Amino acid sequence: MNGEWMGYVAAALTTLAFVPQAAKTIRSRDTSGISLTMYAVFTVGVGFWLGYGLVLSSWPMIIANTVTLLLAATILTLKLRYG
């Protein structure tokens, strides 16, 4: 077995760590404490990580960054809509 399992563990932990805050923001629609610039840069960065994962055919990166990109884009949309 190669070290790919570490990628799956890292991807699962970092993505799961993001879920509670994303869920709270989606439920409450309260984005007042979120920086628009930070979330825009973060969302674009996650998109690039996803692209990089696709280039490498790295399933841990692809799965984690797809989920994170969907959540980040949702929060960014809420920030744009509700300020």
Phi and psi in radians as a Rosetta constraint file:
Dihedral C 1 N 2 CA 2 C 2 CIRCULARHARMONIC -1.554 0.35
Dihedral N 2 CA 2 C 2 N 3 CIRCULARHARMONIC -3.021 0.35
Dihedral C 2 N 3 CA 3 C 3 CIRCULARHARMONIC -1.411 0.35
Dihedral N 3 CA 3 C 3 N 4 CIRCULARHARMONIC 0.152 0.35
Dihedral C 3 N 4 CA 4 C 4 CIRCULARHARMONIC -1.069 0.35
Dihedral N 4 CA 4 C 4 N 5 CIRCULARHARMONIC -0.474 0.35
Dihedral C 4 N 5 CA 5 C 5 CIRCULARHARMONIC -1.046 0.35
Dihedral N 5 CA 5 C 5 N 6 CIRCULARHARMONIC -0.560 0.35
Dihedral C 5 N 6 CA 6 C 6 CIRCULARHARMONIC -1.121 0.35
Dihedral N 6 CA 6 C 6 N 7 CIRCULARHARMONIC -0.635 0.35
Dihedral C 6 N 7 CA 7 C 7 CIRCULARHARMONIC -1.111 0.35
Dihedral N 7 CA 7 C 7 N 8 CIRCULARHARMONIC -0.723 0.35
Dihedral C 7 N 8 CA 8 C 8 CIRCULARHARMONIC -1.143 0.35
Dihedral N 8 CA 8 C 8 N 9 CIRCULARHARMONIC -0.730 0.35
Dihedral C 8 N 9 CA 9 C 9 CIRCULARHARMONIC -1.138 0.35
Dihedral N 9 CA 9 C 9 N 10 CIRCULARHARMONIC -0.820 0.35
Dihedral C 9 N 10 CA 10 C 10 CIRCULARHARMONIC -1.067 0.35
Dihedral N 10 CA 10 C 10 N 11 CIRCULARHARMONIC -0.762 0.35
Dihedral C 10 N 11 CA 11 C 11 CIRCULARHARMONIC -1.103 0.35
Dihedral N 11 CA 11 C 11 N 12 CIRCULARHARMONIC -0.769 0.35
Dihedral C 11 N 12 CA 12 C 12 CIRCULARHARMONIC -1.120 0.35
Dihedral N 12 CA 12 C 12 N 13 CIRCULARHARMONIC -0.798 0.35
Dihedral C 12 N 13 CA 13 C 13 CIRCULARHARMONIC -1.147 0.35
Dihedral N 13 CA 13 C 13 N 14 CIRCULARHARMONIC -0.808 0.35
Dihedral C 13 N 14 CA 14 C 14 CIRCULARHARMONIC -1.222 0.35
Dihedral N 14 CA 14 C 14 N 15 CIRCULARHARMONIC -0.620 0.35
Dihedral C 14 N 15 CA 15 C 15 CIRCULARHARMONIC -1.246 0.35
Dihedral N 15 CA 15 C 15 N 16 CIRCULARHARMONIC -0.786 0.35
Dihedral C 15 N 16 CA 16 C 16 CIRCULARHARMONIC -1.119 0.35
Dihedral N 16 CA 16 C 16 N 17 CIRCULARHARMONIC -0.579 0.35
Dihedral C 16 N 17 CA 17 C 17 CIRCULARHARMONIC -1.129 0.35
Dihedral N 17 CA 17 C 17 N 18 CIRCULARHARMONIC -0.497 0.35
Dihedral C 17 N 18 CA 18 C 18 CIRCULARHARMONIC -1.421 0.35
Dihedral N 18 CA 18 C 18 N 19 CIRCULARHARMONIC -0.450 0.35
Dihedral C 18 N 19 CA 19 C 19 CIRCULARHARMONIC -1.069 0.35
Dihedral N 19 CA 19 C 19 N 20 CIRCULARHARMONIC -0.835 0.35
Dihedral C 19 N 20 CA 20 C 20 CIRCULARHARMONIC -1.028 0.35
Dihedral N 20 CA 20 C 20 N 21 CIRCULARHARMONIC -0.750 0.35
Dihedral C 20 N 21 CA 21 C 21 CIRCULARHARMONIC -1.166 0.35
Dihedral N 21 CA 21 C 21 N 22 CIRCULARHARMONIC -0.701 0.35
Dihedral C 21 N 22 CA 22 C 22 CIRCULARHARMONIC -1.105 0.35
Dihedral N 22 CA 22 C 22 N 23 CIRCULARHARMONIC -0.774 0.35
Dihedral C 22 N 23 CA 23 C 23 CIRCULARHARMONIC -1.077 0.35
Dihedral N 23 CA 23 C 23 N 24 CIRCULARHARMONIC -0.742 0.35
Dihedral C 23 N 24 CA 24 C 24 CIRCULARHARMONIC -1.097 0.35
Dihedral N 24 CA 24 C 24 N 25 CIRCULARHARMONIC -0.757 0.35
Dihedral C 24 N 25 CA 25 C 25 CIRCULARHARMONIC -1.168 0.35
Dihedral N 25 CA 25 C 25 N 26 CIRCULARHARMONIC -0.722 0.35
Dihedral C 25 N 26 CA 26 C 26 CIRCULARHARMONIC -1.129 0.35
Dihedral N 26 CA 26 C 26 N 27 CIRCULARHARMONIC -0.750 0.35
Dihedral C 26 N 27 CA 27 C 27 CIRCULARHARMONIC -1.148 0.35
Dihedral N 27 CA 27 C 27 N 28 CIRCULARHARMONIC -0.818 0.35
Dihedral C 27 N 28 CA 28 C 28 CIRCULARHARMONIC -1.464 0.35
Dihedral N 28 CA 28 C 28 N 29 CIRCULARHARMONIC -0.406 0.35
Dihedral C 28 N 29 CA 29 C 29 CIRCULARHARMONIC 1.078 0.35
Dihedral N 29 CA 29 C 29 N 30 CIRCULARHARMONIC 0.247 0.35
Dihedral C 29 N 30 CA 30 C 30 CIRCULARHARMONIC -1.563 0.35
Dihedral N 30 CA 30 C 30 N 31 CIRCULARHARMONIC 1.877 0.35
Dihedral C 30 N 31 CA 31 C 31 CIRCULARHARMONIC -2.006 0.35
Dihedral N 31 CA 31 C 31 N 32 CIRCULARHARMONIC 0.263 0.35
Dihedral C 31 N 32 CA 32 C 32 CIRCULARHARMONIC -1.083 0.35
Dihedral N 32 CA 32 C 32 N 33 CIRCULARHARMONIC -0.509 0.35
Dihedral C 32 N 33 CA 33 C 33 CIRCULARHARMONIC -1.597 0.35
Dihedral N 33 CA 33 C 33 N 34 CIRCULARHARMONIC 0.166 0.35
Dihedral C 33 N 34 CA 34 C 34 CIRCULARHARMONIC -1.881 0.35
Dihedral N 34 CA 34 C 34 N 35 CIRCULARHARMONIC 2.310 0.35
Dihedral C 34 N 35 CA 35 C 35 CIRCULARHARMONIC -1.394 0.35
Dihedral N 35 CA 35 C 35 N 36 CIRCULARHARMONIC 2.166 0.35
Dihedral C 35 N 36 CA 36 C 36 CIRCULARHARMONIC -1.073 0.35
Dihedral N 36 CA 36 C 36 N 37 CIRCULARHARMONIC -0.772 0.35
Dihedral C 36 N 37 CA 37 C 37 CIRCULARHARMONIC -1.080 0.35
Dihedral N 37 CA 37 C 37 N 38 CIRCULARHARMONIC -0.800 0.35
Dihedral C 37 N 38 CA 38 C 38 CIRCULARHARMONIC -1.063 0.35
Dihedral N 38 CA 38 C 38 N 39 CIRCULARHARMONIC -0.796 0.35
Dihedral C 38 N 39 CA 39 C 39 CIRCULARHARMONIC -1.222 0.35
Dihedral N 39 CA 39 C 39 N 40 CIRCULARHARMONIC -0.595 0.35
Dihedral C 39 N 40 CA 40 C 40 CIRCULARHARMONIC -1.121 0.35
Dihedral N 40 CA 40 C 40 N 41 CIRCULARHARMONIC -0.816 0.35
Dihedral C 40 N 41 CA 41 C 41 CIRCULARHARMONIC -1.133 0.35
Dihedral N 41 CA 41 C 41 N 42 CIRCULARHARMONIC -0.754 0.35
Dihedral C 41 N 42 CA 42 C 42 CIRCULARHARMONIC -1.046 0.35
Dihedral N 42 CA 42 C 42 N 43 CIRCULARHARMONIC -0.795 0.35
Dihedral C 42 N 43 CA 43 C 43 CIRCULARHARMONIC -1.120 0.35
Dihedral N 43 CA 43 C 43 N 44 CIRCULARHARMONIC -0.754 0.35
Dihedral C 43 N 44 CA 44 C 44 CIRCULARHARMONIC -1.115 0.35
Dihedral N 44 CA 44 C 44 N 45 CIRCULARHARMONIC -0.736 0.35
Dihedral C 44 N 45 CA 45 C 45 CIRCULARHARMONIC -1.050 0.35
Dihedral N 45 CA 45 C 45 N 46 CIRCULARHARMONIC -0.755 0.35
Dihedral C 45 N 46 CA 46 C 46 CIRCULARHARMONIC -1.105 0.35
Dihedral N 46 CA 46 C 46 N 47 CIRCULARHARMONIC -0.658 0.35
Dihedral C 46 N 47 CA 47 C 47 CIRCULARHARMONIC -1.044 0.35
Dihedral N 47 CA 47 C 47 N 48 CIRCULARHARMONIC -0.709 0.35
Dihedral C 47 N 48 CA 48 C 48 CIRCULARHARMONIC -1.202 0.35
Dihedral N 48 CA 48 C 48 N 49 CIRCULARHARMONIC -0.670 0.35
Dihedral C 48 N 49 CA 49 C 49 CIRCULARHARMONIC -1.074 0.35
Dihedral N 49 CA 49 C 49 N 50 CIRCULARHARMONIC -0.691 0.35
Dihedral C 49 N 50 CA 50 C 50 CIRCULARHARMONIC -1.094 0.35
Dihedral N 50 CA 50 C 50 N 51 CIRCULARHARMONIC -0.801 0.35
Dihedral C 50 N 51 CA 51 C 51 CIRCULARHARMONIC -1.032 0.35
Dihedral N 51 CA 51 C 51 N 52 CIRCULARHARMONIC -0.731 0.35
Dihedral C 51 N 52 CA 52 C 52 CIRCULARHARMONIC -1.109 0.35
Dihedral N 52 CA 52 C 52 N 53 CIRCULARHARMONIC -0.745 0.35
Dihedral C 52 N 53 CA 53 C 53 CIRCULARHARMONIC -1.058 0.35
Dihedral N 53 CA 53 C 53 N 54 CIRCULARHARMONIC -0.678 0.35
Dihedral C 53 N 54 CA 54 C 54 CIRCULARHARMONIC -1.138 0.35
Dihedral N 54 CA 54 C 54 N 55 CIRCULARHARMONIC -0.752 0.35
Dihedral C 54 N 55 CA 55 C 55 CIRCULARHARMONIC -1.052 0.35
Dihedral N 55 CA 55 C 55 N 56 CIRCULARHARMONIC -0.698 0.35
Dihedral C 55 N 56 CA 56 C 56 CIRCULARHARMONIC -1.468 0.35
Dihedral N 56 CA 56 C 56 N 57 CIRCULARHARMONIC -0.132 0.35
Dihedral C 56 N 57 CA 57 C 57 CIRCULARHARMONIC 0.962 0.35
Dihedral N 57 CA 57 C 57 N 58 CIRCULARHARMONIC 0.719 0.35
Dihedral C 57 N 58 CA 58 C 58 CIRCULARHARMONIC -1.681 0.35
Dihedral N 58 CA 58 C 58 N 59 CIRCULARHARMONIC 1.788 0.35
Dihedral C 58 N 59 CA 59 C 59 CIRCULARHARMONIC -1.068 0.35
Dihedral N 59 CA 59 C 59 N 60 CIRCULARHARMONIC -0.648 0.35
Dihedral C 59 N 60 CA 60 C 60 CIRCULARHARMONIC -1.024 0.35
Dihedral N 60 CA 60 C 60 N 61 CIRCULARHARMONIC -0.758 0.35
Dihedral C 60 N 61 CA 61 C 61 CIRCULARHARMONIC -1.186 0.35
Dihedral N 61 CA 61 C 61 N 62 CIRCULARHARMONIC -0.705 0.35
Dihedral C 61 N 62 CA 62 C 62 CIRCULARHARMONIC -1.130 0.35
Dihedral N 62 CA 62 C 62 N 63 CIRCULARHARMONIC -0.856 0.35
Dihedral C 62 N 63 CA 63 C 63 CIRCULARHARMONIC -1.133 0.35
Dihedral N 63 CA 63 C 63 N 64 CIRCULARHARMONIC -0.896 0.35
Dihedral C 63 N 64 CA 64 C 64 CIRCULARHARMONIC -1.081 0.35
Dihedral N 64 CA 64 C 64 N 65 CIRCULARHARMONIC -0.781 0.35
Dihedral C 64 N 65 CA 65 C 65 CIRCULARHARMONIC -1.321 0.35
Dihedral N 65 CA 65 C 65 N 66 CIRCULARHARMONIC -0.444 0.35
Dihedral C 65 N 66 CA 66 C 66 CIRCULARHARMONIC -1.148 0.35
Dihedral N 66 CA 66 C 66 N 67 CIRCULARHARMONIC -0.839 0.35
Dihedral C 66 N 67 CA 67 C 67 CIRCULARHARMONIC -1.106 0.35
Dihedral N 67 CA 67 C 67 N 68 CIRCULARHARMONIC -0.826 0.35
Dihedral C 67 N 68 CA 68 C 68 CIRCULARHARMONIC -1.120 0.35
Dihedral N 68 CA 68 C 68 N 69 CIRCULARHARMONIC -0.689 0.35
Dihedral C 68 N 69 CA 69 C 69 CIRCULARHARMONIC -1.105 0.35
Dihedral N 69 CA 69 C 69 N 70 CIRCULARHARMONIC -0.725 0.35
Dihedral C 69 N 70 CA 70 C 70 CIRCULARHARMONIC -1.086 0.35
Dihedral N 70 CA 70 C 70 N 71 CIRCULARHARMONIC -0.787 0.35
Dihedral C 70 N 71 CA 71 C 71 CIRCULARHARMONIC -1.161 0.35
Dihedral N 71 CA 71 C 71 N 72 CIRCULARHARMONIC -0.799 0.35
Dihedral C 71 N 72 CA 72 C 72 CIRCULARHARMONIC -1.130 0.35
Dihedral N 72 CA 72 C 72 N 73 CIRCULARHARMONIC -0.710 0.35
Dihedral C 72 N 73 CA 73 C 73 CIRCULARHARMONIC -1.150 0.35
Dihedral N 73 CA 73 C 73 N 74 CIRCULARHARMONIC -0.624 0.35
Dihedral C 73 N 74 CA 74 C 74 CIRCULARHARMONIC -1.124 0.35
Dihedral N 74 CA 74 C 74 N 75 CIRCULARHARMONIC -0.801 0.35
Dihedral C 74 N 75 CA 75 C 75 CIRCULARHARMONIC -1.145 0.35
Dihedral N 75 CA 75 C 75 N 76 CIRCULARHARMONIC -0.711 0.35
Dihedral C 75 N 76 CA 76 C 76 CIRCULARHARMONIC -1.073 0.35
Dihedral N 76 CA 76 C 76 N 77 CIRCULARHARMONIC -0.725 0.35
Dihedral C 76 N 77 CA 77 C 77 CIRCULARHARMONIC -1.077 0.35
Dihedral N 77 CA 77 C 77 N 78 CIRCULARHARMONIC -0.758 0.35
Dihedral C 77 N 78 CA 78 C 78 CIRCULARHARMONIC -1.091 0.35
Dihedral N 78 CA 78 C 78 N 79 CIRCULARHARMONIC -0.704 0.35
Dihedral C 78 N 79 CA 79 C 79 CIRCULARHARMONIC -1.087 0.35
Dihedral N 79 CA 79 C 79 N 80 CIRCULARHARMONIC -0.754 0.35
Dihedral C 79 N 80 CA 80 C 80 CIRCULARHARMONIC -1.159 0.35
Dihedral N 80 CA 80 C 80 N 81 CIRCULARHARMONIC -0.640 0.35
Dihedral C 80 N 81 CA 81 C 81 CIRCULARHARMONIC -1.362 0.35
Dihedral N 81 CA 81 C 81 N 82 CIRCULARHARMONIC -0.787 0.35
Dihedral C 81 N 82 CA 82 C 82 CIRCULARHARMONIC -1.841 0.35
Dihedral N 82 CA 82 C 82 N 83 CIRCULARHARMONIC -0.079 0.35
